[in-house]
Amino acid sequence: MTSTNELGATPILDGGVPRTITIKAREAISGGQFVIISGTGNNPVSSGTSTFTAGDFEGAIAPTDIRGIKGINGIALQDIASGAFGAIATRGAYIVKAGGSVLAGTLIEAQTAHSVQTLTSGAIPNGLNLNVPGASTAGRALTAGASGTNLYCVAYFNF
């Protein structure tokens, strides 16, 4: 089983206006993986655009257990080699893996760096269950899916 959609980020709709951000990859990123962005730290941006460069946004694969973290900034549109520049989408409908139960029309959350599930309550039963989802909405499911059966679903993201 591969970690992402074998076809990469597969867009269905982009709302008529693609919403993308160019990043410099801190590591190899596969198309279709969720990405987090941070600044470089060495090149602060001033109050004007003259100091801004594409390299000011660095991106990495969202942590393996990202459930509940609100820091996801987008989905990689293609494979991006470490140190190379690439685009991530911040909005739009994409075919993604269903990592758990996905009910059509419901809010969804990231379950892993490349899959989604229906939004959970976010309640943490006790300190031993730190990896449970944390109820951070990533978007809405447009079709149903389930891990192990209908492996993919269409999800509209608004990171």
C-alpha positions in Angstrom: 0.0 0.0 0.0 1.5 3.4 -1.0 1.4 6.3 1.4 -0.6 8.7 -1.0 -2.8 8.6 -4.0 -0.6 6.9 -6.6 -1.6 9.7 -9.0 -0.5 12.4 -6.6 -2.8 15.3 -5.7 -5.8 14.8 -8.1 -7.9 18.0 -8.3 -11.6 17.8 -9.1 -12.5 21.5 -8.5 -10.5 24.6 -7.6 -13.4 27.1 -7.3 -12.3 28.8 -10.6 -9.2 30.4 -9.0 -6.4 28.1 -7.9 -5.2 29.0 -4.4 -1.6 28.0 -4.2 1.6 28.9 -2.3 5.1 28.2 -3.6 7.3 26.6 -1.0 10.9 25.4 -0.7 10.8 21.8 0.5 12.8 20.9 3.6 12.5 17.3 2.7 11.1 15.2 -0.2 7.4 15.6 -0.4 5.0 13.4 -2.4 2.2 14.9 -4.4 -1.0 14.5 -2.3 0.7 14.8 1.1 -0.4 17.4 3.6 2.2 20.1 4.1 3.0 22.5 6.9 4.8 25.8 6.2 7.3 27.7 8.3 9.5 30.7 7.7 13.2 30.2 7.1 14.3 32.2 10.1 17.4 33.6 8.2 15.5 36.0 5.9 13.0 38.0 7.8 10.4 39.8 5.7 10.2 43.6 6.1 7.1 45.8 5.8 7.6 45.9 2.0 7.5 43.2 -0.7 11.0 44.0 -1.8 12.5 41.7 0.8 10.2 38.8 0.1 11.5 35.8 -1.9 9.9 32.5 -2.8 12.4 30.8 -0.4 10.9 32.6 2.6 8.3 29.8 2.8 9.7 26.4 3.6 7.5 23.4 3.8 7.6 19.8 5.2 5.3 16.8 5.3 2.8 17.2 8.1 3.9 15.1 11.1 2.9 11.5 11.0 0.3 12.0 13.7 -1.2 15.3 12.7 -4.7 14.6 13.9 -6.0 17.7 15.7 -3.1 20.0 14.7 -4.4 23.1 13.1 -1.1 23.8 11.4 -1.7 22.1 8.0 -1.3 24.7 5.3 -2.1 22.8 2.1 -1.7 19.7 -0.1 1.3 19.2 -2.3 0.3 19.4 -6.0 3.2 17.3 -7.2 6.3 15.6 -5.9 8.8 18.1 -4.6 12.5 17.1 -4.1 14.2 18.3 -0.9 15.6 21.8 -1.5 13.4 22.3 -4.6 10.4 24.6 -5.1 6.9 23.4 -5.6 3.3 24.4 -5.1 0.8 23.5 -2.5 -3.0 24.1 -2.8 -4.8 25.8 0.1 -8.3 25.3 -1.3 -10.1 23.0 -3.6 -11.6 19.5 -4.0 -9.2 16.6 -4.3 -9.3 12.8 -4.4 -7.6 11.6 -1.2 -7.3 8.4 0.8 -9.9 7.6 3.4 -7.9 6.7 6.5 -11.0 6.0 8.5 -14.7 6.3 8.1 -15.7 9.2 5.8 -19.3 10.2 5.6 -20.4 12.3 2.6 -21.3 15.8 3.5 -19.6 15.8 6.9 -16.7 17.8 8.2 -13.3 16.0 7.9 -10.0 16.1 9.6 -6.6 14.8 8.6 -6.0 11.3 10.0 -2.4 11.0 8.7 -0.1 13.1 6.4 -2.1 11.8 3.4 -5.5 10.6 4.6 -8.7 12.0 6.1 -11.6 10.8 8.3 -14.9 12.2 9.5 -14.3 14.9 12.2 -14.3 13.4 15.6 -15.3 15.0 18.9 -11.8 15.8 19.9 -12.3 14.4 23.4 -9.2 12.8 24.9 -10.2 10.0 27.3 -7.0 10.1 29.3 -3.3 10.9 29.0 -2.5 7.5 27.6 -4.4 8.4 24.4 -2.5 11.3 23.2 -2.7 10.3 19.5 -6.5 10.5 19.3 -7.9 13.1 16.8 -8.3 16.6 18.1 -11.3 17.9 16.1 -9.5 20.3 13.8 -11.5 20.7 10.6 -9.6 20.4 7.3 -12.6 20.6 5.1 -15.7 18.7 4.0 -16.2 15.3 2.4 -18.1 15.5 -0.9 -18.2 11.7 -1.2 -18.0 8.8 1.2 -15.0 6.5 1.8 -13.7 4.0 4.3 -10.3 2.5 5.1 -10.0 -0.9 3.6 -13.1 -0.8 1.3 -13.7 2.4 -0.7 -10.1 3.7 -0.1 -10.6 7.1 -1.7 -13.1 10.0 -1.3 -13.4 13.5 -2.7 -12.8 16.2 -0.1 -13.0 19.9 -0.3 -10.2 21.5 1.6 -10.0 25.0 3.0 -6.8 25.0 5.0 
